[in-house]
Amino acid sequence: MQGQQLLLENTPAAYYRAGRLRVKPANLCWGYTLDLFTGVIFPAAIGAGMAAIAQLVLINIDGSAEWIQQNIYSEQVLSALGTMIVFLVTMRLGTNLSRNGAIIGHFGNLCGACVNLAIWSRSLVTSGKLEVLMYPNGNGSTYRTTEIGLVLASIPYAIKYTYRNIDVKLDQLPVGASPALLQRTVQLTTSKDNYVGVSPFLALVMVLGERFDDLEAAGQIKAPELGIVFAQLNALTGEEGSIGGIQGYAPPGVLNFLLYTIFALYYLLLILGDLGANNGWQSLWIVGVLIVTNFGIWQISEKYANPFTVSVKTSTQTPLISDSARGTEVAIDGVFGRKRLVGDGPGGGGGPVPPSLSFGLGLGRA
């Protein structure tokens, strides 16, 4: 028995579970360093470099300042470009921050729907209609859950990695603890015979629907109860659709091109026709400060527009997406981890119950 337990502890699923639930230490020093480089140092260096080149031109080319004033510089154009920059930067800054908050809100709703389904499914365990299984947790013990619980706990992670634009490795998600569930999910996501595989999220939802459909076919749940389940599944897919709509939208490329062009024209005219001629080498730090106040702040908002890329090691924002996904898995484990005499079928006995549970979905950092 001890050898079998050791074998279970060494499974990849147990190893991945321990890694998922381990709270990574924050590295705010490195996060602030990266943000300051993105929003202050890099833009200021670009501005100072442009000012230095302009100053060398004005000093070493005789009559260049007068020629620029007569043929290029225009206060009306400079004023119009400055006004347009303020408008565009303000609009894009607000859009990026609103996008960040909206995605986090929809992801929290999705995690809540997963926990709601787990709570409802818990009644099936109590009545003996759903079997509780034991799995190693990677830390020398075991945890209790169901196949439905494994699928539900995997959904937030699948969303997280999909919108982080990295491959979803299903064997590293909670569903990887069940070979049968993993095989079915991989089958749905794999393209075959000119049929394109579905996304990992849709595959998990389909597997979840199949499990509830099997329960209904076996007479374990009634048709009205199945309607409640599919209403919750509809809430899941609706929140994912909202996330995809917000995250997938991108403005036309020509708008980004025009924005960068306006930035370049504005600072070239400002440096050559005004700051460079009137302030000399002091124009370097002046331009550096000016460019940070608009271009630099906009660049930081671009970095945080997608909260799925926020990392505890490289960002100064709390990684709410990662915390919520982890908290959802812990909450679902807690729902199925509470022992009841009824419903603890084969393989459902024993196993420690977590001493305390938090259903805040990880929004606070422990």
N, C-alpha and C positions, 0 to 999 in steps of 0.2 A: 504493500500500500504506500509506503514511504517512497519507493522508487517511482511508482506511478505519479505521486504528487510532484516529485522533482521533475519528471518528464513534462508534466503539465506546466510547471513554472517556467520551463525553458522554451515554451512555444513562442513563436514570433508574435502572436496576438497578445500574449501577456506582456511581452517586452514593449510593444507599441502602446498598450494601455497605460503602463507605468509612465511612459514618456509623455503621453497626451495629458495626463492628469497632474503632472509635475508642474508647479508654478515656477516659471522662469524668473530669475531676479532681474529687476529693472536696471538699466544702465543709462540713467538720465544724463550723466556727464557726456557720454558719447552721443546721445540723442540731441542734446542742446548744441553740441559741436557741429553735427551734421546740419541741423536746422539753421544755425547761424552762418554756416558756410553757404547753404543754399540761398538764404534770404538776405545776407549782409555781405559776407566777404566776397563771394563770386560776383554779384552784381556791382559792388563798389569797385572791384578790381577792373571790371569791364569799363565802367565809367571813367575811372582814373586813367586807364590805358588810352581811351578815346581822347580824353583831355590832354594827355601828354603828347600824343601824335599831333593833335591840332596845334598845340603850343609850339612844337618844333617847326611845323609848317609856317606859322605866323612869324616866328623869329628868323628863320633861315631863308625865306623867300621874300624878297623885297616887294613891297606893294601888295602883298597878298591880302592884308586886312582891308585895305581900301577897295580892292577888286571884289572881295566877298561882300562888303557892305553895299556896293553899287549893283552887283549882278545876281547875288544869291539871297542875301538876308532879307527877310520881310517880317516885320513885327505882326502883321495881320495873320500871316500863315503860321507863325510861331504860336500866337495866341490860340488859333483854331486847333492846332495839333495838341497843345497842352490841355485844352478843354476836352477834346476827344479822348485823350489818354485818361484823364480823371474819370470820365464817364465809363469807359470800357473797363478800367481796372476795378472800379467800384462795383460794376455789374458782375464781372467775373468772380470777384472776391466773394460777394454775397451768394452767387450761384454755387460756388465750390463748398462753402461752409454749410449752406442749406442742404446740399447734396449729401454731405457727410452725415448730418443729423438725420435726414430722412432715411438713409440706408440703414443706419444703426437702429432707428425705430422699427422699420419693417423686419429687420433681422430679429429684434427682440420679440416681436409678435410671432414670428415663425417658431422661435424657440419655445414660446409659451404654448403654441398649438401642439408642439411635440409633447410637452409635459402633460397637457390636458388629455391627449390620447392615451398616454401612459397611465394616468390616473383612472381613466375610464376602463382601460384594459385590466387594471388591477382587480376589478370586480369579477372578471372571468377567472382569475387565479383563486380568489376567495371561494367561488362556487365550484371549483374543481374542473373548469372547462379549459383552462390554459395551464400548461405545464411550466413549472419553474425549473430552471437549469442552473448548474454551478459551473463557474469558470474561474481560472486562476487570475489574480489581479496583478501579478508581476512583482509583488512586494511580500511574498511569503504567505499569502492568505488567499481567500477566494471571495467571490461576490456572487450574488443571486440576481438573475434577471430572466427574461424570456426572449424568444426570437423576435417578438414584436418590439421589445425594449431595445434590442441590439440595432434594429433598423431605425427606430426613432432617434436613438442616440447618434447615429451616423449621419443623419440628414444635415444638421448644422455644419458639421465638418465638410461635407461635400459641397455645400454652398460656399463656405469660406474659401476653400482651395480653388473652386471653379472661378470665382470672381477675383482671386489673387493671380489668376492666369498661370497657374501651375497644374501639372497633371494630378488628378485625384487617384491616389493609390488605395484602392478599396481594401486591400489586405491589411492596411495600416489603420483602418477605421474600426469602430466597435463591431461592425458586421463581419469582420475578418475572424472573429472568434468562432463563428459557425461555418464549417466547410460547406454545408448545403446552401446556406444563404449567400455566401460569397460566390459559389459557383453560379447560382441563378443570377445574381447581380452582374457578374462579369459577362455572362451570356447575353444579357440585355444590352450591355454597353458595347459589345463587340460587333463590328460590321461583318456581315456574312451574306454571301449569295446576292450581292448588289443591294442588300438592305443595310441602311445606315443605322448603327447603334444609337441608342438614346443617351442622353446625358446621365451622369451618375445620380443626380438628384431625381430625375424621372424614373430611373431604374429602381431606386430605393422606394419611391412612392408606389410603383407598380408591384414590387415585391410585397409591400405592406398591404396593398389592396388584395393581392392574391391570398395572403394569410387570412385576412378577415373574410374573404369570399369562401375560403375553405371551411372556416368556422360556421358560416351561415349554411353552407351545403351540408355540413354534418349535424345541423340542428342545434349547435351550441349557442348561437345567437339568433334572434328573430329579425325579420325583415325591417321593422321600424328601427331597431337598434343599429342595423347595418346602415340605414339612412343617416343616423347620427354620426356614425364613423366617417362616412363619405362626405358629410358636411365639414367635418374637421379636416379631412384630406383636401377638400376644396379650399379651405382657409390656408392650408400649407402652400398649395400651388399658387394661390392668389398672392400671398406675401412674396413668394419667390419671383413671381411675374413682375411685381412692383419693383423689387430689387433689380431685376434684369432690365426693366424699362429705364430706371434711373441711371444705372451704371452703364448701360449700353448706349445711351444717347451721347452723341458727340456733335458739336457745332460743325457747320461746313468748314472744310479746310481753308477756304479762301479767307474766312474771318480771322483765323490764326495768322495767316500770311499778312493780312492787312494790319493786324495789331503789331506784329514785329516790325513791319515796315514803318508804321507811324512812330514807334519807339525810336528807331534808328534815325529817321528824318528829324524828329524833334530834337534829339540830343546833338546831332550834327549841326543843325542850325543854331542851337543854343550855345554850343561851345565855340564854333567858328565866328559867329556874328556878334556874340554878346560876352559871355563869360571869359573866353580866351583872350579877347582883345582888351577887356576892361580889368581883369583880375590877374592876368599872368599865370604864374605857376600855382597860385592859390585856387585856380579853377579845378585842380585835380581833386581836392577834398570836397569842394563844393558840389561838383558833379557826382562824386561818390555818394554823398549824403542824399542828393536829390533822387538818384536812381534807385536807392534802397527804399525810399518812401513809397514808390509805386511798383516798379518792376520787381523788387525784392520781395515785398509782401505778397504780390500776386503769385510769385513762384512758390512760396510756402503754401499758399492756399491750393495750388495745383497738386502739391505733394500729398496733402491730406484730403483731397476730394474723394479718394477711394479709401474708405476706412478698413477695407479688407487687407490692405498692404501695410497697415500700421503694426509695427512690431515693438515689443517691449524693450528691445535692445537698440533700436535705431530711431525711435520717435519720442516726442515729448507729450503725446496724447495717450491717455489710458487706452490700452488695446481692448476695447469693449467687445469687439467681435470674438476674439479668442477667448476672453473671459466668459462670454455668454455661451459659447459652444461647450467649453469645459464645464460650466455650471449646469448646463442642460444634461450632460451625461451623468454628472453626479446626482442631479435631482431624479432622473429616471432610475438610476441604480437604487436610490433611496425608496422610490415608489414600490419597486419589486423586491427590495431587500428586507422589508418588514415581514417577519415570519408569522404565518397563520397556520393553524392546525389543518384547516381545510384547504385543499389546493396545492399542498406541498407534495406533488406526485413524485414519481421516480426521478431521482437525481435532484430533488428539491429540498432535501433536508440539510441541516447544519448550516454553517456559514455565518460569519459575524455580521451583525447589523451595525451600520455606521452610528457612532454615538450621537452625532448631531447632523442635521441636514439643513441646508440653506437653499431656498427656492428662488433666490434673487438672481439666478442664472449667471452668477459670476460677475455682476456689475460692480461689486466691491472687491478690492484687492486684499487678499489675506496674506 
